[in-house]
Amino acid sequence: MTFRSLLISAAGLLLFLSPAAQASEGPKVKTGIEVLRDRGFAGLEGKRVGLVTNPSGVDHELRSTIEILNEAPEVNLVALFAPEHGVRGDIWAGGRVESGKDPLTGLPVHSLYGATRQPTAQMLSNIDVMVYDIQDVGSRSYTFISTLGLVMRTCAELGKEVMVLDRPNPLGGRKIEGAFPVTGFYSFVGQYRIPYIYGLTVGELARLINEEGLNRGQKGDAQPLRCRLSVIPMEGWSRDMLFTDTGLPWILPSPNIPYPQTAIAYPSSGLCGEMYNYLNIGIGYTLPFGVFAEEWVDADKLKARLDSYGVPGVAWRTIHFKPISGRLAGKMVHGVQFFYTDYDAATLTLTQFYVMQAVHELYKKNPFTDAGDRLAMFNKVCGSDYISKTFSKTMKVSSIRDYWNRDLDDFRELAQKYWIYK
């Protein structure tokens, strides 16, 4: 049985080998930091280097990019830059990241998720090149790619170089879903005119936003800003690979993405999860983004209704559990866990809308009427208010499908210009 026919959700735990066991076979893919090291750190010699990273920036033996660059005699690493969750991953979701000093290296740490989300000229005053190495999750609303764009923006303004150390897209290089954001809905969780799932590695995405003028200034009519960008490509990665095909260890890039399957589950339920008081999606339990459940749900009825839709590539099972933390901590909830039996046929982002449709048919619950201040965040993540306005009236997936898919053909054609891998 291939990976694509296994369940792909936060609960779909495959056998995780130790790094030593993986190393004995050798990874199929070599990441950008490993390629850079094999090249003798070409492009960094004689330059003062700043590094944007977090715990996911490691080689296949789990040595951190911080350690690798700091110990390399060819590299003068002078500062670290902290995205959401911090350089060491010790800040919870949404928590303010403070500037300070890294306790392991003694290097200064500049926060990009605190007083400012864009590095200032002062932060970059003694830096020649900014290096970026963070494992992406392949969804537009994840803030690390927004941080990358803001780093590129300041570097463009100051004439500094940017080097991206490439890593796999855990969703693969062909899955593309979701409409572009529209004017009035660009934000830190939707900074670029790209689909919600964009099917590019972070290096390819950096090339696209740099060359297509997507990395504009604070005003919408500002001139495009292009930095001096280089991408250190991976070796051995191809567009058909999901993360478990790479042989690389998965280091959670943030607390609620503990496994590569969770990165696939994230766009399948995360939009729904923005309506905090509506359905539990596994946050606060062992299955983040992998389920839909509540106290009042009849799990068997919900599964039967979802089965009746015949959604391509998706299967459902009933589940009952008590969340460990959060709104429903210690309370028994009931619902469904989802599985992707045909990954290529499935539309990940519509999974949650089928669940919302079924819940409305069974219980007449409309999440948008009671969303309160969460509606604004839902719209930001979607990139428009069309979805919330239209779906709330019909509660039918068919009413939003065409809008959600409207930009995909244009983006596929554009994105291929920036492919590094086939």
C-alpha positions, 0 to 999 in steps of 0.5 A, a space after each residue: 500500500 502506498 502512502 497516498 492510499 493511507 490516511 493523511 490526517 493528524 491521526 495517520 501516524 506512519 512508523 517513525 524511524 529514529 534519525 540514526 535508522 533513517 541515516 543508515 538508509 540515507 535520505 532520498 532528499 538533501 535539503 538546502 542547508 546540506 547542499 550549502 554545506 557541501 558547497 563550502 558555504 559558497 555565497 556566504 564567505 566574507 559576509 556578515 550573516 543573519 539567520 531567520 529560522 526555528 527548530 525545523 531548520 535542521 539537517 537529516 541528522 537533526 543538527 540545527 542550521 544555527 549550529 551548522 552556520 555558527 560553527 562553520 569557519 567560512 561563515 560569520 553568523 552575527 544575529 538570529 531573527 525570530 518568527 512566530 513561536 520563536 527561534 527555539 520554538 518556545 512561544 505558543 501560537 500567537 504569543 509575543 516573541 521578544 528580542 534578546 540573546 540566544 542562550 546557546 550561542 550568545 547571538 542577538 535575537 531580533 523578534 519578527 513577531 513582537 513590536 514589529 513583523 518586518 525587520 528594521 534598518 537598524 536590525 540589519 545594519 551590520 548584516 550583508 545577507 539574510 539566510 532563511 531556513 524554516 520548514 514550510 507547510 504549504 498553506 498561505 495562512 501560515 505566517 512563516 512565508 509572510 515573515 520571509 516576504 517582509 525580510 525580502 522587502 527590507 532587504 530590497 529597500 536596503 540593498 541586502 542579499 537574501 538566501 533561501 535554503 530550500 525544503 520540501 513542500 509537505 503537500 507536494 508540488 502539484 496540489 493547488 487550491 483556493 482563490 487569490 485574496 482580494 483587495 481589503 483582505 491582504 494580511 499577515 495570514 494572507 500576504 500574497 496573491 496566491 492560492 490558499 494551497 500553492 504547490 511550490 517550495 518556499 524557494 520557488 515561492 520566494 522567486 515568484 513573489 520577488 519577480 512578480 511584484 507581489 512583495 509590495 510596500 505597505 501601500 497597495 499602489 507602491 512599486 514592487 520591491 525586488 531583493 537580490 535573491 538566491 535559492 539553494 535548491 534541494 537535491 533529490 526532491 520531485 513534485 510528486 513527493 509528499 514529505 514522507 517520501 523524502 526520508 527526512 525527519 519531520 521537526 514540527 515547525 509549530 506546536 500544532 503541526 507535530 507530524 507531516 500528515 498534520 500539515 495536510 490536515 491543516 488546510 482541511 480544517 483550519 478555516 473551520 477552526 477559526 470559528 472557535 465556538 463551533 466545532 472542535 478540530 482536534 486542537 487541545 487533543 492528540 489529533 490537531 486539525 484531524 477531526 470535527 467533533 462537539 458534545 451535541 454531535 451524533 457521530 453515526 449520523 454525521 458520518 452517514 450524512 458525509 458518506 452520502 455526499 460521496 466526496 472524492 478521495 475522502 473517507 470518514 470514521 466516527 470518533 469520541 474523545 475528551 480534549 485535554 485542554 481548551 474550551 471543551 477540556 475534560 468533556 466527551 465530544 463526538 464526531 468524525 475523523 477524516 482520511 484521504 484515500 485518494 490524495 490526488 482526487 481530494 480537494 483538501 480545503 473543501 473537506 471542512 465545508 462538507 462537514 459544515 454542510 452536513 452539520 447544518 443539515 442535521 442540526 441547523 447550526 450556521 457558524 457564521 451567524 454566531 462567529 462574532 469577532 472570529 468572522 474577521 479572521 475567517 475572512 482574512 484567512 480565506 482572503 475575502 468575505 465572499 465565502 462567508 457571505 455566500 456559504 452562510 446563505 446556502 450552507 452548500 459546498 456547490 455555492 462556493 466551489 466555482 469561486 474557490 477554484 476560479 484562479 487555479 488555472 492562471 496560477 498553475 501557468 504562472 507558477 511553472 515559470 518559477 519551478 526549480 524541480 520537475 
